[in-house]
Amino acid sequence: MEDITTKKEAKILVFSTEKISDPAIDLAGLLKMHYPPKVYTINIPCSSAVKPRWVLHAFEKGFDGVFIAADGTDCSYSEDCSEKTSELVGLIHKKMEEKGIELARLKMAAVCSVCAEPFVKHMISFNTYLSNIKSN
Amino acid sequence: MKNKIGVYICQCGSNISDYVDVEKVKEIVSSEDIVFLSKTTMFACADSTQKEIAADIAEQNLDGLVVASCSPKLHLDTFRNVAIRADLNPYNYVQVNIREQCSWAHSDKPKDATEKAIKLVLAGIHRVKHSVALEKLKISSENTVVVVGAGIAGMRSAIELADMGSQVYLIEREHFVGGRTSQWNELFTTGESGRDVVSSLYKQIKSHSDITLFTGAEVVSKGGSVGNFNIEVKITPRYIKPQCELDMDKFEKVLEICPIEVEDEFNFGLTKRKAIYKNYPSEFPEIPAIDDKNCNRCGKCLELCPDIDFGQKVETLNLKAGAILITTGFDPYEPKEGEFGYKTVDSVITLQQMKRLIELNDKELIYNGKKINKVGFIYCVGSRQPDGDNKYCSRYCCTSAIYTGTVVREKYKNIQNFHFNRGIRTYGKQELLYHDASENGDVFLQFYNDSTPAITSNGTGPKVTIEDFLTKGKEIEVNLDLLVLVTGMVPRKERNIADILKIPIGRDKFYNEIHPKLRPVETVIDGVHIAGACQSPKNITESVKSALSAAAKANSLISKGEIELEPTLAVIDKSLCKSAGECIKICPYDAITTVEYDGKTVSEVNKSSCKGCGMCIPVCPENAIQLIGYTDIEIESMIEALI
């Protein structure tokens, strides 16, 4: 028998940052906090370094959602990293619009180095949202 | 492009293999054309496995390496060094995290965890396929450490750091140094008093030109990063002129005249203190302090003492440091009302209060006006909780309680001690103390988790009713004069520093190291170290050991004056660049300038200024910029492998 919950699970690509949000994702695992298993992480130095073409490539290849786990005010590179990542999301949204991709499939939130619980909550709610889109 | 890649899939004992079918992962990834060999291993980090990997690289002439194991934060350098030993460039190695981000996170769904592990390893293989050989970058570093907390661990680490040549700023929130150690009188095993130990360390600190001590000081913000932290410190005035030479007779008179009385936290609420205070005569720094929160500025003390100065203002300092060491200690567990009779039955106190009570009572042990002869100790209060949050053992309390009982028995006459315990944990040399206490008449009774002693009042003192495990569950009633709850350690209630520095907090709510065995004093925040009881329950010996370890680690990180960083740099393809200038605008380090190239103006990255953040790469309209290690082909091939 097929597992209905697994069938509906969305594939989510997370861009995490090596020094800030990736430790939080590690911490979630260390604390055995469960989130949907089809969440895959690629880490990069800073959340303001996500190229629009990577996000579009992910959608093109079949990811249901992309989540940018932003550095927020903790970014060791720039104090206004959040603003820069937000502007970047705006730029990616424009390109998604051009391709007819629903904008809500790209989500960004600040995830600090100890934000294991917020990360898990984000993944569960994003998965629920994307799964509903899939089911409909 | 690599075509002879070695893949090693770690079981991590059973941390991974309990949830991920590692043989299946191996079988599937081995079918990739570019994978030359694949193996599973019990512990990839074991010395024997490292040797095996190095031998495979050398003998099979592998051109890429993938190890699927724990977080790269633990073993990235371990396997990079394996690659170096086998003459493979360390940047042709990729570590895939199938533990924290797979087997542990999805331990509830092993089948899905295996499927995820396969995709993660395939992504790693595709990343290494396109990786290039690189050399590390170097940045300058301040050989200065900010040590936060001047308790035993902070003081000892400050001295060690200064001895090794680092400049140290020692920041203490209280107006006096010594932390918890100064509150304890005799210490096991040496019999020295805590304050003697603190005095000795303080004298060394004052004589060391490379240590600057700030008391009444708190870190309020942090900027920068490893090698170049900017720390903002707020200094609360003590309202006594620094040149004050303490005259104890005059100080006694000032104490008498001060109308304010507040609970004395140094004595855990057993006594009151004044708004102007000094916890004990030989406390350091020598001059007293005025408690800003409670002083009503009546000015009576000014009439007696010209050294009091209410004109002193809060100061803010900006310190530069290469590394930070947190040694902020612990709080004793505060029992809930009614927990083993605490605050509901008369003459029930905590172990920490008992230690202060002994010091406050010279010839006879008196509590609430009553002479004490029968003392009971209930162990594991606030530790090893079957239902509460504190599952851990606080480590120091068994020894501390037995030693306290021994001190009481030896200091006062006709004392009988009863120890109601859940199994005594006087490990190592401390076992001798347990033996001596048993030999000298202390009575030990033992109970289980599910049958804790009942505490009632017998009208004159507490009565303990216990089903004693050592006498086959016989119910025993013991009437006492004083009951001591052997309370363990909990993390500090006030810890703004954790929010400021984003120090990870573990399941036990203490600060979390990267790895308890492999990187026990480092945190995931580069350059931020932890030591002492802020990390986990420790006795003084263990705190000092971890302080010395952290001092050595911090010094080795920054003392060379430069720190090696990842060679992650932005590179601009000048043939594609049309000099739009977006990269120049966004770079936070002014690392991008323009140059003439092939008859046109183009952008160029200054390698010595570029920090490898990658902010410039998404904004280039021509996609002319790549970040080394995160090139389009690497990221996009990973995306394809993950889907």
Interface residues (C-beta under 8 A of the other chain):
Chain A: T6 K11 L13 K19 I20 P23 I25 D26 L27 A28 G29 L30 L31 K32 M33 H34 Y35 P37 K38 Y40 T41 I42 I44 P45 C46 S48 A49 V50 K51 P52 R53 W54 H57 A58 K61 G62 F63 D74 S76 Y77 S78 E79 K84 L88 L91 C112 S113 V114
Chain B: S71 K73 N97 R99 E100 Q101 C102 S103 W104 A105 H106 S107 D108 K109 D112 A113 E115 K116 K119 L120 A123 G223 G224 S225 K502 I503 P504 I505 G506 R507 N512 V524 I525 D526 T568 I586 P588 K611 G612 C613 G614 M615 I617 P618 V619 N623 L627 Y630 D632 I635 E636 M638 I639 E640 L642 I643
